Amino acid sequence: MPINVFRYKSVQGRLAPIITVGLKLHETWYPIATYVDSGAAYTLLHTAIAQGAGFNYRAGHRTTLQVGDGGFIPVYLHDLELQIGPERFLAKVGFSERLGVAFNLLGRDSVFTRFKICFQEHQRILSFEA
Amino acid sequence: MEASVLHQYGEWLADHMEEWIRRYPSKVVAVHEGQVVYTGDAEVEVYQWVNKTGLTPMPLVFRIPRAEDLDSIL
């Protein structure tokens, strides 16, 4: 099985499992940096990329998701193509104007079911086995 | 998108994140061919520049993080 290995990123001395993935909006692939978050049900993105790409994220299915402080944020869900390494697949991707965190989040739906993900922080790598 | 391009962006982030944090605190940057080619205060502004220039492969746009940004993720 192919294994894609990513290096942790150092943010002022703190390691973060940030990986670069592809997102297809309209017919264009955009590289985006995402924080791999097993606590996120869906891949959740800031709306800026959609706005920048001219993608009408508000046309998606509107729902609310509970976040860490107990509050709820509105999210617009779409079925979009993601790419991790050479693997391309459809995933539920949400856009939120109130994400509340600085990073885009790579969540579980269609990702954690497709890959065996191993966080090897002591080696400063994480691996995605397809 | 070529997997090698995605991989290369990840490598550049790993190699240069700390440097870019020092040089471009809290800015939104566009990275292309290992270089920061544009900076702005808002993602939309940077994406507009990216779309206008038509660089290939598509530049990576991201907001330079701060250490405290990691605290907000559970």
N, CA and C atoms of all chains as a GROMACS GRO file, in nm:
protein
  612
    1MET      N    1   0.084  -0.119   0.000
    1MET     CA    2   0.000   0.000   0.000
    1MET      C    3   0.088   0.125   0.000
    2PRO      N    4   0.054   0.224  -0.085
    2PRO     CA    5   0.135   0.346  -0.088
    2PRO      C    6   0.123   0.425   0.042
    3ILE      N    7   0.235   0.477   0.085
    3ILE     CA    8   0.240   0.557   0.208
    3ILE      C    9   0.293   0.695   0.173
    4ASN      N   10   0.219   0.796   0.212
    4ASN     CA   11   0.261   0.934   0.193
    4ASN      C   12   0.310   0.987   0.327
    5VAL      N   13   0.431   1.038   0.327
    5VAL     CA   14   0.492   1.085   0.451
    5VAL      C   15   0.504   1.238   0.446
    6PHE      N   16   0.462   1.301   0.556
    6PHE     CA   17   0.466   1.447   0.565
    6PHE      C   18   0.545   1.487   0.689
    7ARG      N   19   0.620   1.594   0.678
    7ARG     CA   20   0.694   1.644   0.793
    7ARG      C   21   0.607   1.738   0.876
    8TYR      N   22   0.619   1.728   1.007
    8TYR     CA   23   0.557   1.828   1.093
    8TYR      C   24   0.616   1.964   1.060
    9LYS      N   25   0.539   2.068   1.087
    9LYS     CA   26   0.588   2.204   1.069
    9LYS      C   27   0.614   2.265   1.207
   10SER      N   28   0.721   2.339   1.217
   10SER     CA   29   0.756   2.403   1.342
   10SER      C   30   0.702   2.546   1.344
   11VAL      N   31   0.618   2.574   1.444
   11VAL     CA   32   0.559   2.707   1.459
   11VAL      C   33   0.612   2.765   1.590
   12GLN      N   34   0.710   2.851   1.579
   12GLN     CA   35   0.775   2.910   1.696
   12GLN      C   36   0.814   2.800   1.796
   13GLY      N   37   0.875   2.697   1.742
   13GLY     CA   38   0.927   2.589   1.824
   13GLY      C   39   0.828   2.481   1.859
   14ARG      N   40   0.702   2.498   1.823
   14ARG     CA   41   0.601   2.396   1.852
   14ARG      C   42   0.566   2.322   1.725
   15LEU      N   43   0.559   2.191   1.735
   15LEU     CA   44   0.533   2.110   1.617
   15LEU      C   45   0.384   2.104   1.586
   16ALA      N   46   0.352   2.112   1.459
   16ALA     CA   47   0.212   2.109   1.417
   16ALA      C   48   0.197   2.013   1.299
   17PRO      N   49   0.094   1.925   1.305
   17PRO     CA   50   0.072   1.831   1.194
   17PRO      C   51  -0.001   1.899   1.079
   18ILE      N   52   0.071   1.985   1.011
   18ILE     CA   53   0.014   2.060   0.899
   18ILE      C   54   0.063   1.996   0.770
   19ILE      N   55  -0.031   1.961   0.682
   19ILE     CA   56   0.009   1.902   0.553
   19ILE      C   57  -0.057   1.981   0.440
   20THR      N   58   0.002   1.971   0.325
   20THR     CA   59  -0.050   2.041   0.208
   20THR      C   60  -0.133   1.943   0.125
   21VAL      N   61  -0.256   1.979   0.100
   21VAL     CA   62  -0.346   1.894   0.021
   21VAL      C   63  -0.400   1.976  -0.096
   22GLY      N   64  -0.457   1.905  -0.192
   22GLY     CA   65  -0.519   1.971  -0.305
   22GLY      C   66  -0.670   1.980  -0.286
   23LEU      N   67  -0.728   2.089  -0.328
   23LEU     CA   68  -0.874   2.109  -0.324
   23LEU      C   69  -0.918   2.156  -0.462
   24LYS      N   70  -1.017   2.088  -0.518
   24LYS     CA   71  -1.066   2.125  -0.649
   24LYS      C   72  -1.191   2.210  -0.637
   25LEU      N   73  -1.182   2.332  -0.686
   25LEU     CA   74  -1.296   2.424  -0.690
   25LEU      C   75  -1.319   2.462  -0.835
   26HIS      N   76  -1.443   2.446  -0.880
   26HIS     CA   77  -1.469   2.456  -1.023
   26HIS      C   78  -1.376   2.356  -1.092
   27GLU      N   79  -1.295   2.396  -1.183
   27GLU     CA   80  -1.204   2.300  -1.248
   27GLU      C   81  -1.058   2.325  -1.212
   28THR      N   82  -1.037   2.397  -1.106
   28THR     CA   83  -0.901   2.436  -1.069
   28THR      C   84  -0.860   2.371  -0.938
   29TRP      N   85  -0.738   2.318  -0.934
   29TRP     CA   86  -0.684   2.260  -0.812
   29TRP      C   87  -0.607   2.368  -0.736
   30TYR      N   88  -0.639   2.380  -0.608
   30TYR     CA   89  -0.570   2.474  -0.520
   30TYR      C   90  -0.493   2.397  -0.414
   31PRO      N   91  -0.367   2.431  -0.394
   31PRO     CA   92  -0.297   2.372  -0.279
   31PRO      C   93  -0.337   2.448  -0.154
   32ILE      N   94  -0.366   2.376  -0.049
   32ILE     CA   95  -0.400   2.441   0.077
   32ILE      C   96  -0.329   2.371   0.192
   33ALA      N   97  -0.290   2.449   0.291
   33ALA     CA   98  -0.227   2.394   0.410
   33ALA      C   99  -0.337   2.363   0.511
   34THR      N  100  -0.335   2.241   0.563
   34THR     CA  101  -0.439   2.198   0.656
   34THR      C  102  -0.377   2.135   0.780
   35TYR      N  103  -0.442   2.158   0.892
   35TYR     CA  104  -0.401   2.097   1.018
   35TYR      C  105  -0.479   1.966   1.032
   36VAL      N  106  -0.408   1.857   1.047
   36VAL     CA  107  -0.475   1.726   1.055
   36VAL      C  108  -0.538   1.714   1.194
   37ASP      N  109  -0.671   1.707   1.196
   37ASP     CA  110  -0.745   1.718   1.322
   37ASP      C  111  -0.843   1.602   1.336
   38SER      N  112  -0.806   1.504   1.416
   38SER     CA  113  -0.894   1.388   1.435
   38SER      C  114  -1.020   1.426   1.513
   39GLY      N  115  -1.022   1.544   1.572
   39GLY     CA  116  -1.140   1.589   1.644
   39GLY      C  117  -1.243   1.658   1.557
   40ALA      N  118  -1.208   1.679   1.432
   40ALA     CA  119  -1.302   1.746   1.342
   40ALA      C  120  -1.376   1.642   1.259
   41ALA      N  121  -1.507   1.650   1.261
   41ALA     CA  122  -1.587   1.552   1.185
   41ALA      C  123  -1.565   1.569   1.035
   42TYR      N  124  -1.551   1.692   0.993
   42TYR     CA  125  -1.536   1.721   0.850
   42TYR      C  126  -1.411   1.805   0.827
   43THR      N  127  -1.367   1.805   0.705
   43THR     CA  128  -1.266   1.902   0.665
   43THR      C  129  -1.333   2.039   0.663
   44LEU      N  130  -1.276   2.132   0.737
   44LEU     CA  131  -1.338   2.263   0.753
   44LEU      C  132  -1.240   2.371   0.709
   45LEU      N  133  -1.288   2.456   0.620
   45LEU     CA  134  -1.201   2.557   0.561
   45LEU      C  135  -1.255   2.696   0.588
   46HIS      N  136  -1.163   2.788   0.595
   46HIS     CA  137  -1.204   2.928   0.598
   46HIS      C  138  -1.268   2.963   0.463
   47THR      N  139  -1.356   3.059   0.464
   47THR     CA  140  -1.428   3.093   0.342
   47THR      C  141  -1.341   3.169   0.241
   48ALA      N  142  -1.226   3.215   0.287
   48ALA     CA  143  -1.144   3.300   0.199
   48ALA      C  144  -1.106   3.230   0.070
   49ILE      N  145  -1.074   3.102   0.077
   49ILE     CA  146  -1.033   3.034  -0.046
   49ILE      C  147  -1.150   3.026  -0.143
   50ALA      N  148  -1.270   3.002  -0.089
   50ALA     CA  149  -1.388   2.997  -0.176
   50ALA      C  150  -1.412   3.134  -0.239
   51GLN      N  151  -1.400   3.237  -0.158
   51GLN     CA  152  -1.419   3.372  -0.210
   51GLN      C  153  -1.314   3.404  -0.315
   52GLY      N  154  -1.190   3.364  -0.286
   52GLY     CA  155  -1.082   3.390  -0.380
   52GLY      C  156  -1.099   3.317  -0.511
   53ALA      N  157  -1.163   3.199  -0.506
   53ALA     CA  158  -1.183   3.118  -0.625
   53ALA      C  159  -1.315   3.148  -0.694
   54GLY      N  160  -1.394   3.236  -0.635
   54GLY     CA  161  -1.525   3.265  -0.692
   54GLY      C  162  -1.622   3.149  -0.677
   55PHE      N  163  -1.604   3.072  -0.572
   55PHE     CA  164  -1.688   2.955  -0.546
   55PHE      C  165  -1.798   2.994  -0.447
   56ASN      N  166  -1.922   2.968  -0.485
   56ASN     CA  167  -2.036   3.006  -0.402
   56ASN      C  168  -2.056   2.905  -0.291
   57TYR      N  169  -1.980   2.921  -0.185
   57TYR     CA  170  -1.986   2.822  -0.076
   57TYR      C  171  -2.123   2.821  -0.007
   58ARG      N  172  -2.194   2.933  -0.014
   58ARG     CA  173  -2.324   2.939   0.052
   58ARG      C  174  -2.430   2.855  -0.018
   59ALA      N  175  -2.396   2.801  -0.135
   59ALA     CA  176  -2.489   2.712  -0.204
   59ALA      C  177  -2.489   2.572  -0.144
   60GLY      N  178  -2.397   2.547  -0.053
   60GLY     CA  179  -2.388   2.416   0.007
   60GLY      C  180  -2.495   2.391   0.113
   61HIS      N  181  -2.492   2.271   0.167
   61HIS     CA  182  -2.588   2.235   0.271
   61HIS      C  183  -2.549   2.304   0.401
   62ARG      N  184  -2.637   2.389   0.452
   62ARG     CA  185  -2.604   2.462   0.573
   62ARG      C  186  -2.637   2.378   0.695
   63THR      N  187  -2.540   2.367   0.782
   63THR     CA  188  -2.562   2.296   0.907
   63THR      C  189  -2.486   2.370   1.016
   64THR      N  190  -2.497   2.322   1.137
   64THR     CA  191  -2.420   2.381   1.246
   64THR      C  192  -2.337   2.272   1.311
   65LEU      N  193  -2.219   2.308   1.351
   65LEU     CA  194  -2.129   2.214   1.417
   65LEU      C  195  -2.089   2.271   1.552
   66GLN      N  196  -2.081   2.181   1.649
   66GLN     CA  197  -2.038   2.225   1.782
   66GLN      C  198  -1.886   2.229   1.786
   67VAL      N  199  -1.835   2.333   1.847
   67VAL     CA  200  -1.689   2.349   1.857
   67VAL      C  201  -1.646   2.340   2.002
   68GLY      N  202  -1.515   2.355   2.022
   68GLY     CA  203  -1.455   2.325   2.152
   68GLY      C  204  -1.510   2.402   2.269
   69ASP      N  205  -1.557   2.524   2.248
   69ASP     CA  206  -1.607   2.602   2.361
   69ASP      C  207  -1.754   2.576   2.388
   70GLY      N  208  -1.810   2.478   2.317
   70GLY     CA  209  -1.951   2.443   2.338
   70GLY      C  210  -2.046   2.517   2.247
   71GLY      N  211  -1.996   2.617   2.180
   71GLY     CA  212  -2.080   2.694   2.089
   71GLY      C  213  -2.100   2.622   1.956
   72PHE      N  214  -2.184   2.680   1.874
   72PHE     CA  215  -2.212   2.623   1.743
   72PHE      C  216  -2.172   2.722   1.635
   73ILE      N  217  -2.119   2.670   1.528
   73ILE     CA  218  -2.085   2.757   1.416
   73ILE      C  219  -2.158   2.709   1.291
   74PRO      N  220  -2.200   2.804   1.207
   74PRO     CA  221  -2.263   2.764   1.081
   74PRO      C  222  -2.157   2.716   0.982
   75VAL      N  223  -2.190   2.608   0.912
   75VAL     CA  224  -2.098   2.549   0.814
   75VAL      C  225  -2.178   2.517   0.689
   76TYR      N  226  -2.118   2.543   0.575
   76TYR     CA  227  -2.179   2.508   0.447
   76TYR      C  228  -2.102   2.390   0.388
   77LEU      N  229  -2.170   2.275   0.380
   77LEU     CA  230  -2.104   2.151   0.337
   77LEU      C  231  -2.120   2.128   0.187
   78HIS      N  232  -2.011   2.082   0.127
   78HIS     CA  233  -2.010   2.047  -0.015
   78HIS      C  234  -1.939   1.913  -0.032
   79ASP      N  235  -1.973   1.842  -0.138
   79ASP     CA  236  -1.895   1.726  -0.179
   79ASP      C  237  -1.791   1.775  -0.279
   80LEU      N  238  -1.667   1.774  -0.237
   80LEU     CA  239  -1.559   1.827  -0.321
   80LEU      C  240  -1.444   1.728  -0.329
   81GLU      N  241  -1.367   1.741  -0.436
   81GLU     CA  242  -1.250   1.656  -0.452
   81GLU      C  243  -1.134   1.708  -0.370
   82LEU      N  244  -1.073   1.618  -0.295
   82LEU     CA  245  -0.948   1.647  -0.225
   82LEU      C  246  -0.838   1.560  -0.283
   83GLN      N  247  -0.717   1.601  -0.263
   83GLN     CA  248  -0.603   1.521  -0.305
   83GLN      C  249  -0.500   1.519  -0.193
   84ILE      N  250  -0.464   1.398  -0.154
   84ILE     CA  251  -0.357   1.378  -0.055
   84ILE      C  252  -0.253   1.290  -0.122
   85GLY      N  253  -0.133   1.342  -0.138
   85GLY     CA  254  -0.036   1.270  -0.221
   85GLY      C  255  -0.096   1.252  -0.360
   86PRO      N  256  -0.090   1.132  -0.416
   86PRO     CA  257  -0.150   1.110  -0.548
   86PRO      C  258  -0.297   1.070  -0.542
   87GLU      N  259  -0.350   1.052  -0.421
   87GLU     CA  260  -0.487   1.001  -0.404
   87GLU      C  261  -0.589   1.113  -0.414
   88ARG      N  262  -0.684   1.094  -0.504
   88ARG     CA  263  -0.793   1.191  -0.518
   88ARG      C  264  -0.924   1.124  -0.480
   89PHE      N  265  -1.010   1.196  -0.410
   89PHE     CA  266  -1.134   1.137  -0.363
   89PHE      C  267  -1.232   1.248  -0.326
   90LEU      N  268  -1.360   1.211  -0.323
   90LEU     CA  269  -1.463   1.305  -0.281
   90LEU      C  270  -1.473   1.306  -0.129
   91ALA      N  271  -1.494   1.423  -0.076
   91ALA     CA  272  -1.508   1.435   0.069
   91ALA      C  273  -1.608   1.545   0.101
   92LYS      N  274  -1.669   1.533   0.217
   92LYS     CA  275  -1.751   1.643   0.267
   92LYS      C  276  -1.657   1.752   0.315
   93VAL      N  277  -1.669   1.867   0.256
   93VAL     CA  278  -1.584   1.981   0.292
   93VAL      C  279  -1.675   2.096   0.333
   94GLY      N  280  -1.649   2.149   0.450
   94GLY     CA  281  -1.731   2.258   0.500
   94GLY      C  282  -1.656   2.391   0.496
   95PHE      N  283  -1.732   2.495   0.468
   95PHE     CA  284  -1.676   2.630   0.472
   95PHE      C  285  -1.748   2.706   0.584
   96SER      N  286  -1.671   2.778   0.662
   96SER     CA  287  -1.734   2.853   0.770
   96SER      C  288  -1.672   2.991   0.781
   97GLU      N  289  -1.761   3.088   0.801
   97GLU     CA  290  -1.715   3.225   0.824
   97GLU      C  291  -1.673   3.244   0.969
   98ARG      N  292  -1.704   3.145   1.053
   98ARG     CA  293  -1.675   3.158   1.196
   98ARG      C  294  -1.597   3.039   1.247
   99LEU      N  295  -1.495   3.000   1.171
   99LEU     CA  296  -1.422   2.879   1.206
   99LEU      C  297  -1.357   2.889   1.343
  100GLY      N  298  -1.309   3.005   1.378
  100GLY     CA  299  -1.261   3.025   1.515
  100GLY      C  300  -1.119   2.976   1.540
  101VAL      N  301  -1.059   2.911   1.444
  101VAL     CA  302  -0.919   2.871   1.454
  101VAL      C  303  -0.846   2.926   1.332
  102ALA      N  304  -0.717   2.941   1.347
  102ALA     CA  305  -0.640   3.005   1.240
  102ALA      C  306  -0.622   2.914   1.119
  103PHE      N  307  -0.628   2.784   1.144
  103PHE     CA  308  -0.594   2.688   1.039
  103PHE      C  309  -0.718   2.632   0.970
  104ASN      N  310  -0.698   2.590   0.845
  104ASN     CA  311  -0.794   2.498   0.785
  104ASN      C  312  -0.775   2.363   0.853
  105LEU      N  313  -0.883   2.288   0.869
  105LEU     CA  314  -0.876   2.161   0.940
  105LEU      C  315  -0.904   2.045   0.845
  106LEU      N  316  -0.817   1.946   0.847
  106LEU     CA  317  -0.841   1.824   0.770
  106LEU      C  318  -0.907   1.725   0.864
  107GLY      N  319  -1.038   1.705   0.845
  107GLY     CA  320  -1.116   1.625   0.939
  107GLY      C  321  -1.136   1.482   0.893
  108ARG      N  322  -1.221   1.411   0.966
  108ARG     CA  323  -1.228   1.265   0.950
  108ARG      C  324  -1.304   1.220   0.827
  109ASP      N  325  -1.415   1.285   0.794
  109ASP     CA  326  -1.501   1.233   0.688
  109ASP      C  327  -1.424   1.210   0.558
  110SER      N  328  -1.432   1.089   0.509
  110SER     CA  329  -1.371   1.047   0.382
  110SER      C  330  -1.218   1.049   0.383
  111VAL      N  331  -1.159   1.095   0.490
  111VAL     CA  332  -1.013   1.100   0.500
  111VAL      C  333  -0.963   0.991   0.594
  112PHE      N  334  -1.017   0.991   0.716
  112PHE     CA  335  -0.970   0.893   0.813
  112PHE      C  336  -1.023   0.753   0.781
  113THR      N  337  -1.127   0.746   0.698
  113THR     CA  338  -1.174   0.614   0.654
  113THR      C  339  -1.093   0.563   0.535
  114ARG      N  340  -1.026   0.651   0.465
  114ARG     CA  341  -0.951   0.613   0.345
  114ARG      C  342  -0.805   0.583   0.376
  115PHE      N  343  -0.753   0.647   0.477
  115PHE     CA  344  -0.611   0.634   0.508
  115PHE      C  345  -0.592   0.582   0.650
  116LYS      N  346  -0.486   0.505   0.666
  116LYS     CA  347  -0.437   0.474   0.800
  116LYS      C  348  -0.335   0.583   0.832
  117ILE      N  349  -0.369   0.664   0.932
  117ILE     CA  350  -0.289   0.784   0.960
  117ILE      C  351  -0.210   0.761   1.087
  118CYS      N  352  -0.082   0.785   1.079
  118CYS     CA  353   0.006   0.761   1.194
  118CYS      C  354   0.081   0.890   1.228
  119PHE      N  355   0.058   0.939   1.349
  119PHE     CA  356   0.128   1.058   1.397
  119PHE      C  357   0.256   1.013   1.467
  120GLN      N  358   0.369   1.046   1.411
  120GLN     CA  359   0.497   1.006   1.471
  120GLN      C  360   0.573   1.132   1.510
  121GLU      N  361   0.522   1.194   1.616
  121GLU     CA  362   0.573   1.326   1.652
  121GLU      C  363   0.720   1.322   1.693
  122HIS      N  364   0.762   1.213   1.757
  122HIS     CA  365   0.902   1.206   1.798
  122HIS      C  366   0.995   1.201   1.678
  123GLN      N  367   0.942   1.153   1.564
  123GLN     CA  368   1.021   1.153   1.441
  123GLN      C  369   0.988   1.271   1.350
  124ARG      N  370   0.896   1.353   1.398
  124ARG     CA  371   0.854   1.474   1.327
  124ARG      C  372   0.791   1.444   1.192
  125ILE      N  373   0.725   1.331   1.183
  125ILE     CA  374   0.656   1.298   1.059
  125ILE      C  375   0.518   1.242   1.090
  126LEU      N  376   0.427   1.252   0.993
  126LEU     CA  377   0.304   1.178   0.999
  126LEU      C  378   0.286   1.111   0.863
  127SER      N  379   0.225   0.995   0.867
  127SER     CA  380   0.214   0.917   0.744
  127SER      C  381   0.068   0.885   0.716
  128PHE      N  382   0.036   0.884   0.589
  128PHE     CA  383  -0.097   0.847   0.540
  128PHE      C  384  -0.080   0.724   0.452
  129GLU      N  385  -0.132   0.610   0.499
  129GLU     CA  386  -0.124   0.488   0.421
  129GLU      C  387  -0.258   0.465   0.353
  130ALA      N  388  -0.256   0.460   0.220
  130ALA     CA  389  -0.382   0.444   0.144
  130ALA      C  390  -0.429   0.300   0.151
  131MET      N  391  -0.381   1.800  -0.976
  131MET     CA  392  -0.257   1.867  -0.939
  131MET      C  393  -0.151   1.761  -0.916
  132GLU      N  394  -0.031   1.789  -0.963
  132GLU     CA  395   0.076   1.691  -0.950
  132GLU      C  396   0.106   1.666  -0.802
  133ALA      N  397   0.115   1.538  -0.767
  133ALA     CA  398   0.146   1.505  -0.628
  133ALA      C  399   0.281   1.562  -0.588
  134SER      N  400   0.372   1.568  -0.683
  134SER     CA  401   0.505   1.622  -0.652
  134SER      C  402   0.498   1.769  -0.615
  135VAL      N  403   0.404   1.841  -0.673
  135VAL     CA  404   0.388   1.983  -0.640
  135VAL      C  405   0.338   1.998  -0.497
  136LEU      N  406   0.237   1.918  -0.463
  136LEU     CA  407   0.187   1.921  -0.325
  136LEU      C  408   0.298   1.887  -0.227
  137HIS      N  409   0.374   1.784  -0.262
  137HIS     CA  410   0.484   1.743  -0.174
  137HIS      C  411   0.585   1.855  -0.157
  138GLN      N  412   0.617   1.921  -0.267
  138GLN     CA  413   0.716   2.028  -0.262
  138GLN      C  414   0.668   2.144  -0.176
  139TYR      N  415   0.540   2.179  -0.186
  139TYR     CA  416   0.487   2.285  -0.099
  139TYR      C  417   0.503   2.247   0.048
  140GLY      N  418   0.474   2.121   0.079
  140GLY     CA  419   0.489   2.076   0.217
  140GLY      C  420   0.633   2.085   0.265
  141GLU      N  421   0.725   2.052   0.176
  141GLU     CA  422   0.867   2.059   0.212
  141GLU      C  423   0.910   2.204   0.234
  142TRP      N  424   0.862   2.293   0.150
  142TRP     CA  425   0.898   2.434   0.168
  142TRP      C  426   0.843   2.487   0.299
  143LEU      N  427   0.721   2.449   0.332
  143LEU     CA  428   0.666   2.492   0.460
  143LEU      C  429   0.750   2.440   0.575
  144ALA      N  430   0.788   2.313   0.568
  144ALA     CA  431   0.868   2.255   0.675
  144ALA      C  432   1.004   2.324   0.686
  145ASP      N  433   1.061   2.357   0.572
  145ASP     CA  434   1.195   2.418   0.572
  145ASP      C  435   1.194   2.565   0.613
  146HIS      N  436   1.088   2.635   0.578
  146HIS     CA  437   1.091   2.782   0.590
  146HIS      C  438   0.988   2.842   0.685
  147MET      N  439   0.905   2.760   0.747
  147MET     CA  440   0.798   2.816   0.829
  147MET      C  441   0.851   2.913   0.934
  148GLU      N  442   0.954   2.872   1.007
  148GLU     CA  443   1.005   2.960   1.114
  148GLU      C  444   1.060   3.091   1.057
  149GLU      N  445   1.128   3.080   0.945
  149GLU     CA  446   1.182   3.202   0.880
  149GLU      C  447   1.068   3.294   0.838
  150TRP      N  448   0.964   3.236   0.779
  150TRP     CA  449   0.853   3.318   0.732
  150TRP      C  450   0.775   3.376   0.849
  151ILE      N  451   0.768   3.304   0.960
  151ILE     CA  452   0.701   3.359   1.079
  151ILE      C  453   0.774   3.484   1.126
  152ARG      N  454   0.907   3.480   1.120
  152ARG     CA  455   0.984   3.598   1.163
  152ARG      C  456   0.969   3.713   1.064
  153ARG      N  457   0.966   3.682   0.936
  153ARG     CA  458   0.966   3.788   0.834
  153ARG      C  459   0.828   3.843   0.804
  154TYR      N  460   0.726   3.758   0.815
  154TYR     CA  461   0.591   3.801   0.773
  154TYR      C  462   0.488   3.770   0.882
  155PRO      N  463   0.507   3.820   1.004
  155PRO     CA  464   0.414   3.784   1.112
  155PRO      C  465   0.270   3.823   1.081
  156SER      N  466   0.182   3.723   1.095
  156SER     CA  467   0.036   3.741   1.078
  156SER      C  468  -0.005   3.782   0.938
  157LYS      N  469   0.086   3.780   0.843
  157LYS     CA  470   0.050   3.813   0.705
  157LYS      C  471  -0.006   3.690   0.634
  158VAL      N  472  -0.072   3.716   0.523
  158VAL     CA  473  -0.111   3.609   0.432
  158VAL      C  474  -0.010   3.611   0.318
  159VAL      N  475   0.048   3.495   0.289
  159VAL     CA  476   0.153   3.491   0.187
  159VAL      C  477   0.111   3.398   0.074
  160ALA      N  478   0.168   3.425  -0.042
  160ALA     CA  479   0.158   3.334  -0.155
  160ALA      C  480   0.298   3.279  -0.181
  161VAL      N  481   0.308   3.147  -0.185
  161VAL     CA  482   0.438   3.081  -0.204
  161VAL      C  483   0.439   3.016  -0.341
  162HIS      N  484   0.548   3.039  -0.412
  162HIS     CA  485   0.563   2.980  -0.546
  162HIS      C  486   0.710   2.953  -0.569
  163GLU      N  487   0.741   2.833  -0.613
  163GLU     CA  488   0.880   2.793  -0.641
  163GLU      C  489   0.969   2.821  -0.520
  164GLY      N  490   0.917   2.795  -0.402
  164GLY     CA  491   0.996   2.807  -0.281
  164GLY      C  492   1.015   2.948  -0.229
  165GLN      N  493   0.954   3.044  -0.294
  165GLN     CA  494   0.969   3.184  -0.254
  165GLN      C  495   0.834   3.243  -0.217
  166VAL      N  496   0.836   3.336  -0.121
  166VAL     CA  497   0.716   3.415  -0.095
  166VAL      C  498   0.709   3.520  -0.204
  167VAL      N  499   0.607   3.512  -0.288
  167VAL     CA  500   0.599   3.601  -0.405
  167VAL      C  501   0.500   3.715  -0.384
  168TYR      N  502   0.420   3.706  -0.279
  168TYR     CA  503   0.325   3.815  -0.251
  168TYR      C  504   0.282   3.804  -0.106
  169THR      N  505   0.260   3.919  -0.043
  169THR     CA  506   0.205   3.918   0.092
  169THR      C  507   0.090   4.018   0.100
  170GLY      N  508  -0.002   3.989   0.188
  170GLY     CA  509  -0.116   4.079   0.208
  170GLY      C  510  -0.172   4.059   0.347
  171ASP      N  511  -0.273   4.136   0.378
  171ASP     CA  512  -0.336   4.126   0.509
  171ASP      C  513  -0.457   4.033   0.508
  172ALA      N  514  -0.510   4.004   0.390
  172ALA     CA  515  -0.631   3.922   0.381
  172ALA      C  516  -0.615   3.818   0.270
  173GLU      N  517  -0.671   3.700   0.297
  173GLU     CA  518  -0.661   3.591   0.200
  173GLU      C  519  -0.723   3.630   0.066
  174VAL      N  520  -0.836   3.697   0.071
  174VAL     CA  521  -0.906   3.731  -0.053
  174VAL      C  522  -0.818   3.817  -0.142
  175GLU      N  523  -0.752   3.913  -0.080
  175GLU     CA  524  -0.661   4.001  -0.156
  175GLU      C  525  -0.550   3.919  -0.221
  176VAL      N  526  -0.495   3.824  -0.148
  176VAL     CA  527  -0.384   3.745  -0.203
  176VAL      C  528  -0.434   3.652  -0.314
  177TYR      N  529  -0.551   3.593  -0.293
  177TYR     CA  530  -0.606   3.508  -0.399
  177TYR      C  531  -0.637   3.590  -0.525
  178GLN      N  532  -0.681   3.713  -0.506
  178GLN     CA  533  -0.705   3.798  -0.623
  178GLN      C  534  -0.576   3.820  -0.701
  179TRP      N  535  -0.467   3.841  -0.629
  179TRP     CA  536  -0.338   3.859  -0.695
  179TRP      C  537  -0.298   3.730  -0.767
  180VAL      N  538  -0.318   3.618  -0.699
  180VAL     CA  539  -0.282   3.488  -0.758
  180VAL      C  540  -0.361   3.466  -0.887
  181ASN      N  541  -0.490   3.491  -0.881
  181ASN     CA  542  -0.573   3.469  -1.000
  181ASN      C  543  -0.532   3.562  -1.115
  182LYS      N  544  -0.493   3.682  -1.080
  182LYS     CA  545  -0.456   3.780  -1.182
  182LYS      C  546  -0.325   3.742  -1.250
  183THR      N  547  -0.231   3.691  -1.173
  183THR     CA  548  -0.100   3.661  -1.231
  183THR      C  549  -0.098   3.531  -1.309
  184GLY      N  550  -0.185   3.437  -1.273
  184GLY     CA  551  -0.192   3.312  -1.348
  184GLY      C  552  -0.069   3.224  -1.338
  185LEU      N  553   0.001   3.234  -1.227
  185LEU     CA  554   0.121   3.151  -1.208
  185LEU      C  555   0.085   3.003  -1.208
  186THR      N  556   0.174   2.923  -1.267
  186THR     CA  557   0.159   2.778  -1.257
  186THR      C  558   0.290   2.719  -1.206
  187PRO      N  559   0.284   2.618  -1.119
  187PRO     CA  560   0.160   2.569  -1.058
  187PRO      C  561   0.098   2.674  -0.967
  188MET      N  562  -0.026   2.649  -0.932
  188MET     CA  563  -0.100   2.742  -0.846
  188MET      C  564  -0.022   2.766  -0.716
  189PRO      N  565   0.004   2.891  -0.681
  189PRO     CA  566   0.074   2.919  -0.555
  189PRO      C  567  -0.005   2.869  -0.434
  190LEU      N  568   0.068   2.843  -0.330
  190LEU     CA  569   0.009   2.808  -0.201
  190LEU      C  570  -0.015   2.936  -0.124
  191VAL      N  571  -0.138   2.959  -0.083
  191VAL     CA  572  -0.175   3.078  -0.006
  191VAL      C  573  -0.207   3.034   0.136
  192PHE      N  574  -0.144   3.097   0.232
  192PHE     CA  575  -0.179   3.065   0.371
  192PHE      C  576  -0.141   3.179   0.463
  193ARG      N  577  -0.213   3.184   0.575
  193ARG     CA  578  -0.185   3.287   0.676
  193ARG      C  579  -0.074   3.236   0.767
  194ILE      N  580   0.026   3.319   0.786
  194ILE     CA  581   0.138   3.282   0.872
  194ILE      C  582   0.086   3.263   1.015
  195PRO      N  583   0.107   3.145   1.072
  195PRO     CA  584   0.049   3.120   1.205
  195PRO      C  585   0.136   3.175   1.318
  196ARG      N  586   0.074   3.183   1.434
  196ARG     CA  587   0.146   3.216   1.556
  196ARG      C  588   0.138   3.093   1.647
  197ALA      N  589   0.231   3.084   1.740
  197ALA     CA  590   0.230   2.967   1.830
  197ALA      C  591   0.097   2.958   1.904
  198GLU      N  592   0.041   3.072   1.942
  198GLU     CA  593  -0.084   3.068   2.018
  198GLU      C  594  -0.202   3.017   1.935
  199ASP      N  595  -0.186   3.021   1.801
  199ASP     CA  596  -0.292   2.966   1.717
  199ASP      C  597  -0.309   2.816   1.741
  200LEU      N  598  -0.202   2.749   1.781
  200LEU     CA  599  -0.211   2.606   1.805
  200LEU      C  600  -0.295   2.575   1.929
  201ASP      N  601  -0.305   2.673   2.020
  201ASP     CA  602  -0.380   2.650   2.143
  201ASP      C  603  -0.529   2.641   2.120
  202SER      N  604  -0.574   2.695   2.006
  202SER     CA  605  -0.718   2.700   1.983
  202SER      C  606  -0.771   2.573   1.920
  203ILE      N  607  -0.682   2.478   1.890
  203ILE     CA  608  -0.726   2.352   1.830
  203ILE      C  609  -0.728   2.246   1.936
  204LEU      N  610  -0.842   2.180   1.951
  204LEU     CA  611  -0.854   2.075   2.052
  204LEU      C  612  -0.793   1.945   2.002
   0.00000   0.00000   0.00000
